[in-house]
Amino acid sequence: MEKLLLLTTWLFMLSSLNGQPEGVLNCCEGDVLFLLDSSGSVSSYEHSRMLDFLSQLVLPFSLGEDQVRIGLLQVGTQPRVEFGFDAHSAQGGLQGALRGVKPLRGDTNTVEALRIAKDRVLRQGPGGGARPGLPRVLVWLTDGVKPGDVIGPMAELRQEGVTVLVVSTGHGNYQVLREVVSPPAEDHLYFVDIEDMSIILEDLRDVIIEIIRAERIQVRDVSSNAATLQWRPVLSGLPGHYEIRFGPRPTGGTGGAGGGPGTSPSTGGGRYQRLVQSADSDTVRLTDLKADTTYTATLTPESNRQSFNTLSVTFTTHAEVQSPAVVRVSEPGPTSVRVSWGPLQPEVVTSYSVEYSALPAGKLQTMTVDKRQNSTLLKNLQPDSTYLVTVGARLSSGQERAMSVKVCTKEATPALSDLQLTAADGGAVRADWRGGADGLKGYWLTWEGRQAGTARRSSTYLPPSSLSTRLDDLPPSARVCVSPVYGRARGEGLCCTAPFASEGPAYGSRS
């Protein structure tokens, strides 16, 4: 007899699941706590009718850590948590627990029940029963008789992010109940006779779904001809696969909202494409899409172990902008400049070419850049010059597209300037200059002159950090020259004649 009863119960649940509302399975993620009035003002018959209503209300939901979790808190003289959110991860256990709930009787101590809900069951974080970051819903089923001062406690729950719904089966205070529910009251407050609770079943369930709906499917990396479909895997550890269908949304049709359940698009006329992904996958790249077109994509997890509803999402591809649509210049210097372009379109571009030459008739230089690169540094340019730079894209279709810009390099910073000779004590001469440039290796200082009819000459190397030196025993009116030293050659220098001790400073000129 016991086996027969279990079999009957299982068949009833199976038939209920097969006839459940479309799109409820695997649709949602959140914690729903039912606050059930089982005080002395609620008869045993009314209590059982409320439990039957709850059983039908929650039956279609997928339960579990990544799904919906259900808790039940009864109101009596001493409110009691019948089961918390972690208690049931399958409908069989939940339905059995609901059938075994007994009324508490006594006073309607709703205020204490709300304290328990706030401090223990619905609390997120350490010591709480609710999952952080997920929606929380409190559904209060009451006959409306002497609920107590619930306005304040309910307001605290709402302030903490809990959505409050109320179902009243009696003649409760409408103003009080309207004040405690989360807005809009017309969607979250229900007055219904105990015999007619079934008439609000679907409406209440739809409201809960909208609150805890999970974005289990989304579209990212959308371009003019491709998009990536990403979903939260639900087939982990199960045999099966994912079936993906996508195609342009029919004119005048409506697609599913992002992440919401929806109906697979029609495959009539061959407009929709079908892909199959393994059970351990969670993304797929949709390619060969049309630019500036609205698409509907559906995802159907298929497994012989468990039923899942179809999810759908609607997205619009970007308008077609062939690269390069824009070319920018940055980091200008005397001998280099950076050129960047966009947008990157690796799906349709095979490579980029960059051509540049100094105007008006400089030598043409060319380089090839990878299709995933959107900038390059042009080097070894002439200072203070204008270049014509052309960025070209070679498309997979065989076509080419190009865009040109003019680029100006900066004036070169002189490696040497302002050479000055000043008479110093002891008959010496001090040489000072300004300098510093990219690639400078140092300075070459040379002096030559005649003393007592004899020609004299001396040279010395100075490091690039030296911007002055002392020259001793310099012949009168000696010619002093300083030149910048680069890697393989000396640059243009400055020269001036050393002054006599009674003269002022001498200034250099180009040698």
Steps between C-alpha positions, in 0.01 A plus 500: 500500500785738584671433168173562318457831680854610410449400137172693487667807646787477251263464206301802622814713519620380158169588339504838672851574374407401146206738510676783676514855363747541216828668585501450878761226515851642537367854466587647834744537784399641838376426852124498565371484859133427564359649820196281574237601755413188704369669815176419670298726270583272205296177489656165414317503169628846413851400602492194274363708210787747540755217498341350187525842338869529592566149368357587158664843500857374544472167315630624160818659635843338470652478847861508609800714584507658155123507465208590726501426874183485705453555874192484722443694823173445690331764713358406840559592863855377452583529128702214359721445196363180350787478253767741382643570157759222516250229589368394159677488164241283326125525457439156653640603837335840493156365414528236771600762756200718410262206543645439847459853637264530801339823623649670808181659637504766771546875447591671173851606598594635159741758642719230657481295182625799300786547745603137442469551124714813506772385741534138391327378189515797261823646627787501253859453607643333816235341719229543238318245290468694173757505222684831447428686182180315413139623521299418813122476515266479801150370420264550795184284501260619765132509590552866594379461859698706756839481331655739752718804434668369186552827311840577658652149470378468142653840415837381637488193278421709194785739584736201502391406150235237573194508275182454704188340352174441691211259445203562731220244523291693748388853568830657601566870526552606140691817591744309721559224246539750219765683700709190579530361145771609260376734228310473277226386738265405215747227397614389846181497711230235453162462670340165425251261658651183643293293254621697197874524559571322172388805303805698611744209464649592163503874564685460829745255348569737209571784744748283692667394175549859392665581835741205506555446130864413434694633204611154393567596142666813365667636190840668501770609254245605241641627169349567161519135398551292815402464867583270790219316678583419863292304748517360848570126461222275628607165348816458709523133591200409284496324162369721224576808293390857431305585187535857379280656233544854377372716220354839414195588705186485286354837409244599759607214730621526855809338637574386850643750742862459596534182703130424508323188386361499150388292207742365241493705181331352200728322258269550208662609179848406620554840660620361833826321562540210743807420708566222751743546789626243750362478854814655652493813280369842600571722196469493125596754235222587257651602165395604150240739640359796310589850609245719677257209538298384801548131578331255733709216642361208699681253721346162584684269743422140398542210744320174565556544872328832560268745324603857424313785341620693197666835562506778244667835453467776243789717380582735214825489306697819449470701185768401251808717540790369299840547655680731499220743572723728706877562512656684794847641572666507842841515669656734243875552524780631279568157343195288587123506529232244591213429262187313614178402325168331556277322540675164515314246287704177505203307362516681164852651490798282410772761564576872509760691301653835598666715232671832570726749327622853565331771298539612234707220343655280768576130463196275557529264799263203554434264790246218559313476831309206647119513480471499881725807537357851485812719526866520404793734567661660195872550563802662334299794374643842412454773763271793428349329195153416368420141407209346315398180679254251346350211698351229282293195594509186289158334531433127481271574206803613301410867520711771657407811693736783590509833683775763496606771743777758512749471784745767617815417691633738761799726455816329616640610833856625435761280660718806561427872543613815678875431517658766726863557601574697815831605648569325831759545772858402439481585131264208429190505281168341591287352219123459555229379262149360486434158359321170517319298231394146421791279402768740629819317608700800621690810386829553316685816606790633291710815533781632285712816501854642477730587783856638452469425128418135561168341402332312780194265489317280752188277497305326772184289532234593758203284608143608405433620855781758475379846408815693606874460541808702607776563250841578650808633322294609201692714243370854453217523247479122470215359294280266712249261335250260659320236288232242597604139464250237378541129449712514186561867428535850637228755445522867416690686772540850637824701511615824654824682581627501857504849661787672670473531877387864471234420245144391555361161407516373141204325330524219250385472142444199276821340387 
